[in-house]
Amino acid sequence: MARSRLRRVSGARKALLRSLVTALFQHGQIKTTESKAKELRHVADKMISLAKRGDLHARRQAEGFIMDKAVTKKLFDEIAKKYTDRNGGYTRIVKLDGRLGDNAPEVIIALVD
């Protein structure tokens, strides 16, 4: 399945998704554009699935992607435990009005409780 390139080269796209997923796990919810949130959803689900696995290899893979070790610890110790009985669908996207200036569709992406 093809993913959106978000009008960025691959390095900039990966850096953007890394920072977005780090902020999402750090704060629990973030406000961003709709297209970025739709791409972020796939990455966040993958990171939570790694955390649910919980072995050393999964932790090292997550630490290689998430930009803050404290956030990785929070992901494995707190967030993964909330979703042990859930198979996917860890995030929720709520649509907001258009952004001031360019009217880009904005959303809030949050972790499901």
KENUSE-947707 format. One line per field, with one value per residue: residue number from 0; residue in three letters; x, y, z of N, C-alpha, C, O, CB in turn. Coordinates in Angstrom, 3 decimals. Each point is the difference from the previous one (the first is absolute). Glycine has a CB too. Example, Ala and Ser with C-alpha at 12.3 -4.5 7.8 and 13.67 -1.06 7.14 Angstrom:
2
num	0 1
residu	ALA SER
nx	13.190 1.542
ny	-5.690 2.223
nz	7.800 -1.966
cax	-0.890 0.820
cay	1.190 1.190
caz	0.000 0.060
cx	0.900 -0.770
cy	1.200 1.090
cz	0.000 0.730
ox	1.036 0.509
oy	-0.019 1.108
oz	0.665 0.169
cbx	-2.928 0.675
cby	-1.154 -1.736
cbz	0.581 -2.314
//
This chain:
113
num	0 1 2 3 4 5 6 7 8 9 10 11 12 13 14 15 16 17 18 19 20 21 22 23 24 25 26 27 28 29 30 31 32 33 34 35 36 37 38 39 40 41 42 43 44 45 46 47 48 49 50 51 52 53 54 55 56 57 58 59 60 61 62 63 64 65 66 67 68 69 70 71 72 73 74 75 76 77 78 79 80 81 82 83 84 85 86 87 88 89 90 91 92 93 94 95 96 97 98 99 100 101 102 103 104 105 106 107 108 109 110 111 112
residu	MET ALA ARG SER ARG LEU ARG ARG VAL SER GLY ALA ARG LYS ALA LEU LEU ARG SER LEU VAL THR ALA LEU PHE GLN HIS GLY GLN ILE LYS THR THR GLU SER LYS ALA LYS GLU LEU ARG HIS VAL ALA ASP LYS MET ILE SER LEU ALA LYS ARG GLY ASP LEU HIS ALA ARG ARG GLN ALA GLU GLY PHE ILE MET ASP LYS ALA VAL THR LYS LYS LEU PHE ASP GLU ILE ALA LYS LYS TYR THR ASP ARG ASN GLY GLY TYR THR ARG ILE VAL LYS LEU ASP GLY ARG LEU GLY ASP ASN ALA PRO GLU VAL ILE ILE ALA LEU VAL ASP
nx	0.834 1.617 0.831 -1.298 2.983 -1.773 0.683 2.773 2.250 -0.910 1.150 -2.718 -1.611 1.847 -0.259 -3.170 -0.108 2.052 -1.853 -2.772 1.011 1.199 -2.805 -1.605 1.618 -0.059 -3.143 -1.399 -0.015 2.086 -2.116 0.978 -1.395 -2.336 2.895 1.207 -2.393 0.534 3.074 -0.680 -1.774 2.605 1.743 -2.093 -0.310 3.140 0.188 -2.291 1.400 2.720 -1.604 -1.327 2.943 0.817 2.653 2.225 -1.386 -2.109 2.270 1.536 -2.588 -0.540 2.977 -0.195 -2.546 0.398 1.794 -0.059 1.957 -2.730 -1.599 1.211 -1.115 -2.909 -0.063 0.483 -1.908 -2.816 -0.632 0.145 -2.154 -2.255 0.287 -0.099 -2.715 1.189 0.348 1.175 -0.669 3.007 -1.889 -2.840 0.644 -1.712 -0.407 1.258 -1.602 1.761 2.596 -1.275 0.874 -1.427 -3.255 2.442 -2.915 1.152 -0.351 0.121 2.103 -1.463 1.786 -3.068 -0.149
ny	-1.175 2.141 1.039 2.594 0.289 1.826 1.274 -2.176 -0.794 -2.759 2.226 1.453 -2.730 -0.793 2.852 -0.142 -2.723 0.848 2.373 -1.662 -2.216 2.150 1.398 -2.723 -0.754 3.010 0.239 -3.057 1.488 0.998 2.141 -1.742 1.165 -2.012 -0.769 -0.283 -1.908 -2.055 -0.376 -0.287 -2.622 -1.568 0.942 -0.773 -2.997 -0.430 0.954 -1.968 -2.556 0.618 0.052 -2.896 -1.287 1.149 -0.830 1.811 0.357 2.107 1.802 0.323 0.898 2.354 1.130 0.326 2.086 1.722 2.735 -1.565 -2.698 1.380 -1.259 -2.931 0.048 0.696 -2.484 -2.079 1.145 0.659 -1.191 -3.088 0.179 1.278 -2.710 -2.897 0.130 1.639 -2.222 3.483 2.693 1.575 2.458 1.097 1.426 2.230 1.062 2.593 1.659 -0.494 0.195 2.984 -0.005 -1.726 -0.174 -2.386 -1.666 1.131 -3.084 0.609 -2.497 -0.796 -2.549 -1.135 1.028
nz	0.000 -2.129 3.017 -1.212 -1.363 2.299 -3.341 1.100 -2.046 1.179 1.947 0.388 0.556 2.424 1.425 -0.017 1.485 2.322 0.866 -0.043 1.972 2.128 0.258 0.440 2.561 1.286 0.129 0.103 -2.871 -2.265 -0.824 -2.840 -2.322 0.256 -0.930 2.952 0.861 -2.369 0.858 3.109 -0.543 -0.855 2.441 2.254 -0.994 0.164 3.017 1.039 -1.367 1.586 2.702 -0.419 -0.312 2.762 -1.975 0.796 -2.797 1.098 1.322 -2.731 -1.661 2.043 -0.080 -3.247 0.422 2.550 -0.722 3.094 0.956 1.100 -2.495 0.539 2.942 -0.981 -1.979 2.259 2.341 -1.348 -2.680 0.568 2.413 -2.035 -1.863 2.171 -1.727 -2.959 -2.525 -0.334 0.985 1.404 -1.458 0.728 -2.984 2.086 -3.311 1.535 -1.788 -2.387 1.781 0.620 -3.243 -1.878 1.231 1.326 0.433 3.068 0.678 2.997 -1.272 3.035 0.408 -0.776 3.202
cax	-0.834 0.819 -0.177 0.167 1.365 -0.104 0.773 1.328 0.937 -0.159 0.629 -0.821 -1.247 0.280 0.243 -1.299 -0.778 0.663 -0.302 -1.422 -0.316 0.575 -0.886 -1.270 0.151 0.372 -1.109 -1.270 -0.729 0.610 -0.791 0.780 -0.853 -0.656 0.841 1.070 -0.591 -0.301 1.264 0.475 -0.780 0.637 1.265 -0.313 -0.496 1.149 0.804 -0.732 0.086 1.343 0.026 -0.771 0.861 0.748 1.316 1.142 0.102 -1.055 0.394 1.074 -0.598 -0.745 0.965 0.600 -0.946 -0.484 1.124 0.252 0.006 -1.030 -1.270 0.033 -0.283 -1.431 -0.728 0.076 -0.446 -1.351 -0.938 -0.213 -0.824 -1.407 -0.535 0.312 -1.140 -0.499 0.763 0.001 -0.907 0.436 -0.094 -1.268 0.178 -1.165 0.181 -0.219 -0.145 1.198 1.024 0.026 1.090 -0.092 -1.212 0.323 -0.839 0.727 -0.594 0.681 0.213 0.171 -0.003 -1.305 0.080
cay	1.175 1.188 1.033 1.363 0.492 1.254 1.000 0.085 -1.063 -1.084 0.321 0.987 -0.667 -0.868 0.874 0.542 -1.047 -0.304 1.045 -0.052 -1.156 0.289 0.957 -0.666 -0.849 0.841 0.828 -0.713 0.486 1.152 0.645 0.045 -0.052 -1.291 -0.945 -0.443 -0.876 -1.299 -0.733 -0.231 -1.094 -1.286 -0.098 -0.144 -1.365 -0.905 0.166 -0.601 -1.454 -0.373 0.108 -1.108 -1.181 0.201 -0.615 0.903 0.419 0.988 1.229 0.641 0.544 1.201 1.033 0.491 0.859 1.055 0.911 0.269 -1.270 0.045 -0.299 -1.439 -0.667 0.202 -0.836 -1.410 -0.247 0.468 0.003 -1.364 -0.749 0.374 -0.596 -1.428 -0.768 0.674 -0.366 1.087 1.115 0.628 1.456 0.578 1.260 0.867 1.100 1.368 0.951 0.262 0.823 1.391 0.290 -0.768 -0.817 -1.424 -0.736 -0.386 -1.043 -0.402 -1.446 -0.328 -1.415 -0.447 -0.439
caz	0.000 -0.140 1.010 -0.480 0.153 0.737 -0.746 0.588 -0.341 0.962 1.279 0.704 0.375 1.143 1.152 0.395 0.667 1.273 0.978 0.292 0.852 1.311 0.662 0.298 1.186 1.131 0.464 -0.059 -1.163 -0.650 -1.039 -1.224 -1.181 -0.192 -0.738 0.899 1.014 -0.607 -0.112 1.357 0.575 -0.323 0.736 1.425 0.208 -0.079 1.216 1.119 -0.179 0.463 1.458 0.544 -0.075 1.229 0.126 -0.156 -1.399 -0.223 0.696 -0.771 -1.216 0.375 0.365 -1.230 -0.708 0.896 0.184 1.411 0.725 1.045 -0.670 -0.273 1.282 0.260 -0.950 0.378 1.370 0.285 -1.129 -0.497 0.966 -0.186 -1.225 -0.088 -0.508 -1.199 -1.195 -0.976 0.233 1.239 -0.102 -0.438 -0.710 0.122 -0.934 0.457 -1.098 -0.773 0.628 -0.400 -0.922 -1.241 0.079 -0.040 0.960 1.192 0.830 1.224 0.066 1.408 0.349 0.497 1.408
cx	0.883 -0.350 0.219 1.431 0.044 0.845 1.386 0.877 0.000 0.621 -0.815 -1.314 0.202 0.246 -1.309 -0.809 0.617 -0.353 -1.488 -0.349 0.582 -0.908 -1.335 0.111 0.356 -1.212 -1.356 -0.884 0.746 -0.947 0.887 -0.954 -0.516 0.903 1.158 -0.532 -0.298 1.258 0.540 -0.705 0.664 1.278 -0.270 -0.513 1.144 0.842 -0.703 0.021 1.377 0.046 -0.793 0.794 0.968 1.372 1.103 0.124 -1.054 0.359 1.085 -0.515 -0.754 0.949 0.716 -0.899 -0.461 1.193 0.355 -0.096 -1.052 -1.376 -0.070 -0.311 -1.478 -0.847 -0.025 -0.598 -1.469 -0.971 -0.303 -0.891 -1.482 -0.634 0.282 -1.140 -0.584 0.897 -0.107 -1.002 0.319 -0.152 -1.377 0.307 -1.321 0.238 -0.359 -0.257 1.325 0.949 -0.077 1.179 -0.161 -1.196 0.276 -0.854 0.838 -0.783 0.753 0.111 0.379 0.034 -1.359 0.182 -0.654
cy	1.243 1.018 1.364 0.463 1.339 1.117 0.225 -1.105 -1.007 0.311 0.984 -0.616 -0.888 0.835 0.594 -1.036 -0.392 1.037 -0.006 -1.159 0.192 0.952 -0.639 -0.844 0.820 0.723 -0.714 0.434 1.193 0.523 0.152 -0.002 -1.419 -1.013 -0.503 -0.962 -1.382 -0.830 -0.357 -1.187 -1.353 -0.199 -0.216 -1.406 -1.012 0.081 -0.621 -1.522 -0.522 0.002 -1.126 -1.298 -0.022 -0.628 1.022 0.513 1.060 1.323 0.738 0.569 1.296 1.135 0.563 0.955 1.172 0.824 0.276 -1.312 -0.030 -0.317 -1.484 -0.790 0.113 -0.878 -1.448 -0.267 0.354 -0.226 -1.412 -0.806 0.337 -0.772 -1.490 -0.818 0.595 -0.333 1.092 1.077 0.752 1.520 0.412 1.331 0.765 1.223 1.336 0.888 0.156 0.932 1.432 0.229 -0.744 -0.950 -1.495 -0.735 -0.490 -1.038 -0.098 -1.513 -0.328 -1.512 -0.350 -0.483 -1.333
cz	0.000 1.082 -0.638 0.250 0.716 -0.608 0.598 -0.554 1.150 1.362 0.819 0.463 1.220 1.257 0.516 0.772 1.340 1.057 0.366 0.937 1.397 0.778 0.384 1.260 1.229 0.579 -0.022 -1.155 -0.571 -1.065 -1.225 -1.192 -0.210 -0.702 0.858 1.042 -0.569 -0.184 1.382 0.641 -0.243 0.805 1.484 0.306 -0.023 1.268 1.211 -0.111 0.413 1.525 0.653 -0.045 1.173 0.110 -0.309 -1.423 -0.332 0.662 -0.777 -1.313 0.303 0.370 -1.217 -0.754 0.852 0.461 1.461 0.769 1.113 -0.586 -0.343 1.270 0.352 -0.903 0.460 1.382 0.232 -1.158 -0.475 0.942 -0.134 -1.151 -0.127 -0.599 -1.276 -1.182 -1.053 0.357 1.266 -0.023 -0.511 -0.665 0.067 -0.877 0.648 -1.211 -0.741 0.731 -0.514 -0.944 -1.302 -0.036 -0.167 1.036 1.185 0.797 1.317 -0.064 1.440 0.176 0.601 1.433 0.204
ox	0.881 -1.172 0.657 0.598 1.081 0.425 0.488 -0.492 -0.483 -0.572 -0.152 -0.495 -0.838 -0.459 -0.204 -0.546 -0.721 -0.292 -0.347 -0.778 -0.598 -0.259 -0.554 -0.878 -0.323 -0.148 -0.941 -0.801 0.668 -0.889 1.090 -1.218 0.549 0.040 0.360 0.676 0.177 -0.044 0.570 0.599 0.027 0.270 0.667 0.366 0.010 0.457 0.654 0.086 0.105 0.555 0.376 -0.144 0.178 0.631 -0.277 0.304 0.297 -0.239 -0.032 0.469 0.087 -0.246 0.453 0.476 -0.046 1.058 0.951 -1.008 -0.533 -0.825 -1.067 -0.750 -0.612 -1.008 -1.056 -0.581 -0.691 -1.057 -1.159 -0.754 -0.856 -1.215 0.052 0.244 -1.080 1.225 -0.792 -0.785 -0.891 0.155 -0.702 0.826 -1.043 0.992 -0.933 -0.076 1.034 -0.419 -0.236 1.105 -0.179 -0.198 -0.838 -0.169 0.967 -1.229 1.115 -1.003 0.921 -0.524 -0.534 0.966 -0.021
oy	0.130 0.195 0.115 -0.340 0.481 0.909 1.129 -1.033 0.303 -0.366 -0.166 0.336 -0.019 -0.371 0.100 0.306 -0.309 -0.350 0.247 0.172 -0.441 -0.213 0.305 0.058 -0.400 0.082 0.467 -0.793 0.737 -0.712 0.566 0.024 -0.964 -1.166 -1.174 -0.968 -1.007 -1.223 -1.074 -0.733 -0.842 -1.097 -0.817 -0.584 -0.958 -1.026 -0.612 -0.694 -1.083 -0.914 -0.485 -0.853 -1.027 0.143 1.140 1.174 0.964 1.059 1.226 1.049 0.961 1.150 1.145 0.750 1.132 -0.547 0.739 -0.702 -1.061 -0.638 -0.606 -0.975 -0.970 -0.553 -0.632 -1.062 -0.702 -0.607 -0.319 -0.863 -0.826 -0.200 -0.518 -0.999 -0.408 0.061 -0.112 -0.146 0.278 0.648 -0.775 0.769 -0.504 0.708 0.095 -0.481 -0.513 0.833 0.220 -0.470 0.617 -0.714 -0.737 0.498 -0.742 -0.050 0.504 -0.701 0.589 -0.754 0.759 -0.695 -0.512
oz	0.851 0.325 -1.035 1.020 0.343 0.711 0.042 -0.454 1.091 1.027 1.210 1.075 0.902 1.081 1.210 1.060 0.949 1.144 1.155 0.939 0.982 1.184 1.056 0.861 1.118 1.219 0.642 -0.495 0.725 -0.468 0.082 0.177 0.535 0.392 -0.081 0.349 0.686 0.131 0.193 0.788 0.897 0.488 0.635 1.020 0.773 0.503 0.845 1.013 0.577 0.611 1.068 0.875 0.655 1.047 -0.374 -0.210 -0.706 -0.580 -0.107 -0.443 -0.763 -0.365 0.018 -0.852 -0.481 0.311 0.254 -0.084 0.326 0.654 0.099 -0.036 0.448 0.438 -0.016 0.221 0.738 0.170 -0.266 -0.449 0.313 -0.010 -1.115 -0.677 -0.425 0.103 -0.936 0.936 0.803 1.035 -0.649 0.492 -0.416 0.174 0.797 -1.131 0.430 0.804 -1.187 0.270 -1.050 -0.983 -0.520 1.113 -0.175 -0.058 0.140 -0.133 0.567 -0.820 0.808 0.313 1.119
cbx	-2.716 1.346 0.093 -3.036 -0.460 -0.863 -2.630 -0.457 1.927 0.561 2.346 1.534 0.100 1.431 2.494 0.573 -0.005 2.170 2.243 0.340 0.558 2.581 1.647 0.327 1.035 2.419 2.218 0.946 -2.878 3.211 -2.537 3.163 0.732 -2.219 -0.978 0.516 -1.160 -1.911 -0.070 -0.096 -2.101 -1.236 0.460 -0.895 -2.196 -0.436 0.327 -1.565 -1.773 0.470 -0.136 -1.957 -0.373 -2.783 -0.710 0.855 0.602 -1.465 -0.561 1.170 -0.278 -1.650 -0.155 0.781 -0.691 -3.025 -1.606 0.099 2.970 2.182 0.974 2.438 2.949 1.475 1.708 2.622 3.016 2.063 2.024 2.988 2.803 1.727 0.229 1.234 0.585 -2.193 0.405 1.490 -0.835 1.434 3.179 -2.136 2.814 -1.490 0.446 1.548 -2.847 -0.894 1.706 -2.194 1.667 2.660 -0.424 2.546 -2.500 2.308 -1.860 0.125 -0.184 -0.637 3.051 -1.753 0.032
cby	-1.378 -0.601 -1.694 0.825 -1.699 -2.243 -0.035 2.054 1.273 -1.203 -0.261 1.491 0.078 -1.367 0.433 1.199 -0.528 -0.749 1.140 0.867 -1.057 -0.135 1.538 -0.088 -1.483 0.206 1.484 0.545 -1.551 -0.176 0.668 -1.218 2.871 2.362 2.329 3.126 3.011 2.240 2.260 3.165 2.193 1.213 2.306 3.038 1.609 1.274 2.729 2.730 1.227 1.880 2.964 1.992 1.020 0.003 -3.381 -2.386 -3.238 -2.897 -2.283 -2.614 -3.288 -2.584 -2.261 -2.849 -3.110 -0.875 0.272 3.069 0.834 2.342 2.948 1.348 1.463 2.903 2.178 0.866 1.129 2.294 2.556 0.954 0.780 2.476 2.717 1.282 -0.270 1.806 -2.321 -1.467 -1.515 -2.530 0.913 -1.922 -0.497 -1.521 -1.655 0.113 1.723 -1.181 -2.237 1.167 -0.220 0.878 2.681 0.002 0.031 2.312 -1.765 2.699 -0.741 2.887 -0.748 0.042 2.863
cbz	0.358 -2.800 2.864 -0.587 -2.412 1.329 -0.680 2.541 -2.507 -2.942 -2.258 -2.438 -3.293 -2.629 -2.101 -3.065 -3.189 -2.388 -2.071 -3.166 -3.008 -2.110 -2.347 -3.302 -2.586 -2.218 -1.460 2.929 0.213 0.918 1.618 0.939 -1.573 -0.484 -2.050 -0.706 0.443 -1.290 -2.353 -0.582 -1.233 -2.795 -2.329 -0.897 -1.822 -3.000 -1.796 -0.864 -2.456 -2.709 -1.278 -1.592 -3.161 -0.083 -0.257 2.038 0.102 0.454 2.308 1.480 -0.182 1.164 2.179 0.724 -0.817 0.454 -2.392 -0.122 -0.851 0.616 -1.038 -1.801 0.330 0.270 -1.835 -1.631 -0.014 1.333 -0.416 -0.678 1.250 0.906 0.052 2.647 2.759 1.293 1.417 -2.675 -2.016 -0.738 0.232 1.371 -1.138 2.198 -2.698 3.166 0.837 -2.875 1.443 1.909 2.977 0.817 -0.364 -1.885 -1.703 0.123 -2.190 1.501 -3.027 1.493 -0.416 -2.652 -0.404
//
